Amino acid sequence: MTGRARALLLVLCGTIFLEGADVAMLGVAVPGIRADLDLGTGTAAWVMSGYVLGYAGFTLLGGRAADLLGRRRMFLFWLGVFLVFSGLGGFATEGTTLVAARFATGVAAAFMTPAALSLITTSFTEGPERTKALMVFAGAGAAGFSLGLVIGGLLTALGWRWVFFAPVLFAAALWAAAVRLVPADPPRSASEGRSFDVPGAVTAAGAMLLTAYGVVRLEHGFEGSPTTVAVLVAGALLALVFLRVERRAARPLVRLAILRRSAMVRADLGAALFVGAFFGFQFVLTLYFQEVRGWSPIQTAFALIAMGLDAVLAPTLTPHLVRRFGTARVAAVGFALAALGYGLVLPIGADWPYLALFPTLLLAGIAFALVYGPLTVTATEGVDASEQGLAGGLFTTAVQFGSALGIAVVTAVHGIVAEGGATRVEALRWALTVPFAMASAGLALALYGVHRGRRRALTAATRLPAVREPSRA
């Protein structure tokens, strides 16, 4: 890898670090924002949910836009949009402005992140070089989220507005470096420039937005359930319309044949289950530390930083394991460690010492290092360069929906059990069954992938022509 390639990778990893840190920092700052701006509970929740809605709703479109409109163009433009609206959030004086800014920031991330991922998969040769780059990329995202918790706590102590202004400074530095390092987009023919599938884009964005909104509403449990069901059904119907549009389009936004790549589909589903379990578990543990143990946000952030071990292991250990054992087996081991870790804390008590939770935090961090990077490789491996943005968009969409679903279901289960008269600890125990179940389902899916890989290898071996021995006549 040349020096320029390393510098490009550093910039692209900086964007995924920024995205992860932005989410984590805001999670720590929301209580301070709510108190300072006198926000209601619903508005405060939408400060986080607005970002998720924008991100999940437009990621698929963002990934394909990178393929069709240019990866460099999309990356630089939307990194600039991310910078502008993050700054706008810092100047907000009312909840409506803040929620709108967070929604726009989420939309920017939905276009920026798949573009960054596709720049990696098209700039680095498929094989060990690309695998190493993707592992570093995955580690940077994990580091952003784990370190963002601590950084957010420190910045909130100075004033919650710094949680928005600090990303502006970082994004500006990344943009200046990216202008010099990101390779130019290849020239496109006139027919390609006129071939953007507008009906597909509109129906895809509408279906994703409705589904994302329905998933976010799941956190309310049975409250408003008719509306939630109606929104999810509307999203499903619009998704069917999208599929019909794509079948008839001369140049579809999404070539539906790509969904026949079973390994890619398993990787996307596995990522949704794993990330949903990871963030759901982290959310429950945050409630435990702050509501049961009475810890401050900064104490909670430092307690959870052990999960950031993946930032070290992903770019160092995981590539070696993948080269030796393959992505499917490494991911399966990671899912097994995650399920084991979440299972260990199912009987959590009100006075458990931190050391009793520490093994699960370590196992969760190691599992992330073993699962996320290999699934990223599998989701983009063997895909033509012209569809790398689409593959990255599909993977990122799965990740975003998974995280939203994990947190929403955990919140719903916790709320339903608590309303039934259970204690806080009992409600948290029930909520912890969600990440355990998601990780277990992911393990079953990963083991199926290992089994499929073995069957393909055996089939290929039996089809090899017999080796003829030389004639001795």
C-alpha positions in Angstrom: 0.0 0.0 0.0 1.5 3.3 -1.1 1.7 6.4 1.1 -1.0 8.1 -0.9 -3.3 5.1 -0.5 -2.7 5.1 3.3 -3.5 8.8 3.4 -6.8 8.2 1.4 -7.7 5.3 3.8 -7.1 7.6 6.7 -9.4 10.2 5.4 -12.2 7.7 4.6 -11.8 6.1 8.0 -12.0 9.6 9.5 -15.5 10.0 8.1 -16.8 6.7 9.6 -15.1 7.7 12.9 -16.9 11.1 12.6 -20.3 9.4 12.0 -19.9 7.0 14.9 -18.6 9.7 17.3 -21.4 12.1 16.3 -24.1 9.6 17.3 -22.3 8.6 20.5 -21.6 12.2 21.6 -25.2 13.2 21.1 -26.5 10.3 23.1 -24.5 11.6 26.1 -25.6 15.2 25.5 -29.4 14.8 25.1 -30.2 15.2 28.9 -28.3 18.5 28.9 -29.9 19.7 25.7 -33.4 18.8 27.0 -32.8 20.8 30.2 -31.3 23.8 28.5 -33.9 24.1 25.7 -36.8 22.9 27.9 -37.7 20.2 25.5 -40.6 17.7 26.0 -39.9 14.0 26.2 -41.1 13.4 22.7 -39.0 16.2 21.2 -35.9 15.1 23.1 -36.4 11.6 21.7 -36.7 12.9 18.2 -33.3 14.6 18.5 -31.9 11.1 18.2 -34.7 9.5 16.1 -34.6 12.3 13.5 -31.0 11.3 12.7 -31.9 7.6 12.5 -34.9 8.4 10.2 -32.8 10.4 7.8 -29.9 7.9 7.8 -31.9 4.7 7.4 -34.4 6.3 5.0 -31.8 7.4 2.4 -28.9 5.0 2.7 -30.0 2.7 -0.2 -30.5 5.7 -2.5 -27.2 7.2 -1.2 -25.2 4.0 -2.1 -26.6 3.9 -5.7 -26.1 7.6 -6.2 -22.4 7.1 -5.6 -22.4 4.6 -8.5 -24.4 6.7 -10.9 -23.4 10.3 -10.0 -19.8 9.8 -9.0 -18.3 8.6 -5.7 -16.0 11.6 -5.3 -18.8 14.1 -6.1 -21.2 12.5 -3.6 -18.6 12.0 -0.9 -17.3 15.6 -1.0 -20.8 17.2 -1.4 -22.5 15.3 1.4 -19.5 15.6 3.8 -20.0 19.4 3.3 -23.7 19.1 4.0 -22.9 17.1 7.2 -20.5 19.9 8.3 -23.1 22.6 7.7 -26.0 21.0 9.5 -23.9 19.9 12.4 -23.0 23.5 12.9 -26.7 24.5 12.5 -27.5 22.1 15.3 -25.0 23.8 17.6 -26.7 27.2 17.0 -30.3 25.8 17.6 -32.4 27.6 20.2 -35.5 25.5 19.9 -36.3 21.8 19.5 -37.8 22.0 16.0 -34.6 23.5 14.5 -32.5 20.9 16.3 -34.6 18.0 15.1 -34.6 19.3 11.5 -30.8 19.7 11.7 -30.4 16.2 12.9 -32.6 14.8 10.2 -30.5 16.6 7.5 -27.3 15.4 9.1 -28.6 11.9 9.0 -29.5 12.3 5.3 -26.0 13.6 4.7 -24.5 10.5 6.5 -26.7 8.3 4.4 -25.0 9.5 1.2 -21.5 10.0 2.6 -21.0 6.7 4.3 -21.8 4.4 1.3 -19.7 6.6 -0.9 -16.8 6.3 1.5 -17.2 2.5 1.6 -17.4 2.2 -2.2 -14.3 4.4 -2.5 -12.4 1.8 -0.4 -13.8 -1.2 -2.4 -12.9 0.4 -5.7 -9.5 2.0 -4.7 -8.0 -1.2 -3.1 -7.5 -4.4 -5.0 -9.9 -7.2 -4.0 -8.0 -9.7 -1.7 -5.7 -9.1 1.3 -5.2 -5.4 0.5 -9.0 -4.6 0.4 -9.7 -6.9 3.4 -7.1 -5.0 5.4 -8.5 -1.6 4.4 -12.1 -2.7 5.3 -10.9 -4.0 8.7 -9.3 -0.6 9.4 -12.5 1.1 8.2 -14.6 -1.1 10.6 -12.2 -0.5 13.5 -12.4 3.3 12.9 -16.2 3.2 13.1 -16.1 1.3 16.3 -13.5 3.6 17.8 -15.7 6.6 16.9 -18.6 5.2 18.8 -16.7 4.0 21.9 -14.4 7.1 22.1 -17.4 9.3 21.2 -19.0 8.4 24.5 -16.1 9.7 26.5 -15.5 12.7 24.2 -19.2 13.5 24.4 -19.1 13.5 28.2 -16.2 15.8 28.3 -17.6 18.2 25.7 -21.0 18.2 27.5 -19.2 19.4 30.6 -18.0 22.4 28.6 -21.4 23.0 27.1 -23.6 20.7 24.9 -23.2 23.0 21.9 -19.6 21.8 21.6 -21.0 18.3 20.8 -22.1 19.9 17.5 -19.2 22.3 16.9 -16.4 19.8 17.4 -17.6 17.6 14.5 -17.7 20.7 12.3 -13.9 21.3 12.9 -13.1 17.7 12.3 -15.3 17.5 9.2 -13.7 20.6 7.7 -10.2 19.1 8.1 -11.4 15.9 6.5 -13.0 17.8 3.6 -9.8 19.8 2.9 -7.7 16.6 2.9 -10.3 14.7 0.8 -10.2 17.3 -2.0 -6.6 16.4 -2.6 -6.7 12.7 -2.0 -10.0 11.2 -3.2 -9.5 10.0 -6.8 -11.5 11.7 -9.6 -14.6 10.0 -10.9 -14.2 8.2 -14.2 -15.8 9.9 -17.2 -19.4 8.9 -17.9 -21.2 8.7 -21.2 -24.1 11.0 -22.1 -26.5 8.0 -21.9 -25.4 7.2 -18.4 -25.9 10.7 -17.3 -29.5 10.6 -18.5 -30.3 7.2 -17.0 -31.1 8.0 -13.4 -34.2 6.1 -12.3 -36.3 8.9 -10.7 -39.5 6.7 -10.1 -37.2 4.1 -8.4 -35.5 6.7 -6.3 -38.8 8.2 -5.1 -40.4 4.9 -4.2 -37.2 3.6 -2.6 -36.8 6.6 -0.4 -40.5 6.6 0.5 -40.5 2.9 1.4 -37.3 3.3 3.5 -38.6 6.4 5.3 -41.9 4.8 6.2 -40.3 1.6 7.3 -37.7 3.5 9.3 -40.4 5.6 11.0 -42.4 2.4 11.8 -39.3 0.8 13.3 -38.6 3.9 15.4 -42.2 3.9 16.7 -41.8 0.3 17.9 -40.1 1.8 21.0 -43.6 3.0 22.2 -44.7 -0.6 22.6 -48.5 -1.0 22.5 -49.1 2.7 22.7 -50.1 3.9 19.3 -49.7 0.5 17.9 -52.4 0.9 15.2 -50.5 3.8 13.7 -47.2 1.9 13.9 -48.7 -1.1 12.1 -50.3 1.2 9.5 -46.9 2.9 8.8 -45.1 -0.4 8.5 -47.8 -1.8 6.1 -47.6 1.4 4.0 -43.8 1.0 3.9 -44.2 -2.6 2.8 -46.7 -1.7 0.1 -44.5 1.0 -1.3 -41.6 -1.4 -1.3 -43.7 -3.7 -3.5 -44.4 -0.7 -5.8 -40.6 -0.1 -5.9 -39.9 -3.7 -6.9 -42.5 -3.4 -9.7 -41.0 -0.2 -10.9 -37.5 -1.7 -11.0 -38.6 -4.7 -13.0 -39.9 -2.5 -15.7 -37.2 0.2 -15.7 -34.8 0.2 -18.6 -31.9 1.2 -16.3 -33.2 0.4 -12.7 -31.9 2.1 -9.6 -31.3 -1.3 -8.1 -30.6 -4.3 -10.3 -32.7 -6.9 -8.6 -30.5 -9.7 -9.7 -27.9 -8.5 -7.2 -30.2 -9.8 -4.4 -29.6 -13.4 -5.7 -26.1 -13.2 -4.2 -26.9 -15.4 -1.2 -23.6 -14.6 0.6 -24.3 -10.9 0.3 -27.8 -11.2 1.6 -26.7 -13.3 4.5 -24.0 -10.7 5.3 -26.6 -7.9 5.3 -29.0 -9.8 7.5 -26.2 -10.9 9.8 -25.1 -7.3 10.1 -28.6 -6.1 11.0 -28.9 -8.8 13.7 -25.4 -8.2 15.1 -25.5 -4.4 15.2 -29.1 -4.5 16.6 -27.9 -6.7 19.4 -24.8 -4.7 20.1 -26.6 -1.3 20.3 -29.6 -2.7 22.1 -27.3 -4.2 24.8 -25.3 -0.9 25.1 -28.6 1.0 25.5 -29.8 -1.4 28.3 -26.5 -1.2 30.1 -26.6 2.6 29.9 -30.0 2.5 31.6 -28.6 0.1 34.2 -25.6 2.2 35.1 -27.5 5.5 35.3 -31.0 4.6 36.5 -30.2 1.6 38.8 -26.6 2.4 39.9 -26.9 6.2 39.8 -23.8 6.7 37.7 -23.1 10.0 35.8 -22.9 10.0 32.0 -19.2 10.3 32.1 -18.8 7.4 34.5 -21.1 5.4 32.2 -19.0 6.3 29.2 -15.7 5.2 30.8 -17.4 2.0 32.0 -18.5 1.1 28.4 -15.2 2.0 26.8 -14.0 -1.6 27.3 -16.3 -2.5 24.4 -14.0 -0.3 22.2 -11.4 -3.1 22.2 -12.7 -3.9 18.7 -11.0 -0.7 17.4 -7.6 -2.3 18.1 -8.4 -5.9 17.1 -10.3 -5.2 13.9 -7.3 -3.8 11.9 -4.6 -6.0 13.6 -5.9 -9.5 14.5 -9.0 -10.0 12.3 -7.2 -9.7 8.9 -4.9 -12.6 9.9 -7.8 -14.7 11.1 -9.7 -14.1 7.9 -6.7 -15.1 5.7 -6.4 -18.3 7.7 -10.0 -19.3 8.4 -12.1 -17.3 6.0 -14.8 -14.6 6.7 -17.6 -17.1 7.4 -15.9 -19.0 10.2 -14.4 -15.8 11.8 -17.9 -14.2 11.8 -19.5 -17.3 13.3 -17.0 -17.3 16.2 -17.8 -13.6 16.7 -21.5 -14.3 16.9 -20.9 -17.2 19.3 -18.9 -14.9 21.6 -21.6 -12.2 21.4 -24.4 -14.7 22.3 -22.2 -16.0 25.2 -21.5 -12.5 26.5 -25.1 -11.4 26.4 -26.3 -14.6 28.0 -23.9 -14.1 30.9 -25.7 -10.9 32.0 -29.3 -12.2 31.7 -29.6 -12.7 35.5 -28.1 -9.2 36.2 -28.8 -7.9 39.7 -29.1 -4.4 41.2 -25.8 -4.6 43.0 -23.6 -6.5 40.5 -20.0 -5.2 40.7 -18.5 -3.8 37.6 -16.1 -6.8 37.4 -19.0 -9.1 37.0 -20.0 -7.2 33.8 -16.5 -6.7 32.5 -16.2 -10.1 30.8 -19.4 -9.4 28.8 -18.0 -6.0 27.8 -14.8 -7.6 26.5 -16.7 -10.4 24.7 -18.9 -7.8 23.0 -15.9 -5.8 21.9 -14.0 -8.9 20.6 -17.2 -10.1 18.9 -17.6 -6.8 17.0 -14.0 -7.1 15.7 -14.6 -10.6 14.5 -18.0 -10.0 12.9 -18.4 -6.5 11.5 -15.3 -6.4 9.3 -15.7 -9.9 7.8 -19.4 -9.2 7.0 -18.4 -6.0 5.3 -16.0 -7.9 3.1 -18.6 -10.6 2.3 -21.2 -7.9 1.5 -19.0 -6.3 -1.2 -16.8 -9.2 -2.3 -17.2 -10.2 -6.0 -19.5 -7.3 -6.8 -18.7 -5.4 -10.0 -17.1 -2.0 -9.6 -20.1 -0.3 -11.1 -22.3 -1.6 -8.3 -20.0 -1.2 -5.3 -22.0 1.8 -4.1 -25.2 -0.2 -4.3 -23.6 -3.1 -2.3 -22.3 -0.7 0.2 -25.7 1.0 0.4 -27.5 -2.3 1.0 -25.0 -3.2 3.8 -25.2 0.2 5.4 -29.0 0.2 5.2 -29.0 -3.2 7.0 -26.7 -1.8 9.7 -28.9 1.3 10.3 -32.2 -0.6 10.3 -30.6 -3.2 12.6 -29.4 -0.6 15.1 -32.8 1.2 15.1 -34.7 -2.1 15.5 -32.5 -3.3 18.3 -32.9 -0.1 20.4 -36.6 0.2 19.6 -37.4 -3.4 20.6 -35.3 -3.2 23.7 -37.1 0.0 24.7 -40.5 -1.5 24.0 -39.9 -4.6 26.0 -38.5 -2.6 28.9 -41.4 -0.2 28.9 -44.1 -3.0 28.6 -42.6 -5.0 31.5 -42.1 -1.9 33.7 -45.7 -0.8 33.1 -46.8 -4.3 34.2 -45.5 -3.6 37.7 -42.0 -5.1 37.5 -39.0 -3.5 39.2 -36.4 -1.6 37.1 -34.0 -4.5 37.3 -36.6 -7.0 36.3 -37.5 -4.9 33.3 -33.9 -4.6 32.3 -33.5 -8.4 32.5 -36.4 -8.9 30.1 -34.9 -6.2 27.8 -31.6 -8.1 27.8 -33.3 -11.1 26.2 -33.6 -9.0 23.0 -29.8 -8.7 22.2 -29.3 -12.3 23.3 -32.0 -13.5 20.9 -30.7 -11.4 18.0 -27.1 -12.6 18.5 -28.3 -16.2 18.7 -30.3 -15.8 15.5 -27.2 -14.3 13.9 -25.1 -17.2 15.0 -27.6 -19.7 13.4 -27.3 -17.6 10.2 -23.5 -17.6 10.3 -23.3 -21.3 10.9 -25.6 -21.9 7.9 -23.1 -19.8 5.9 -20.2 -21.9 7.1 -22.2 -25.1 6.1 -23.0 -23.6 2.7 -19.3 -22.8 2.2 -18.3 -26.4 3.0 -20.9 -27.8 0.6 -19.7 -25.6 -2.2 -16.1 -26.6 -1.6 -17.0 -30.3 -1.6 -19.0 -29.9 -4.8 -16.2 -28.1 -6.5 -13.7 -30.8 -5.4 -15.9 -33.6 -6.8 -16.2 -31.8 -10.2 -12.4 -31.6 -10.7 -11.3 -33.8 -13.6 -9.5 -36.9 -12.6 -5.7 -36.7 -12.9 -4.4 -39.2 -15.4 -1.3 -41.1 -14.6 1.3 -41.0 -17.4 1.3 -44.0 -19.7 4.1 -46.6 -19.0 3.8 -48.3 -22.4 
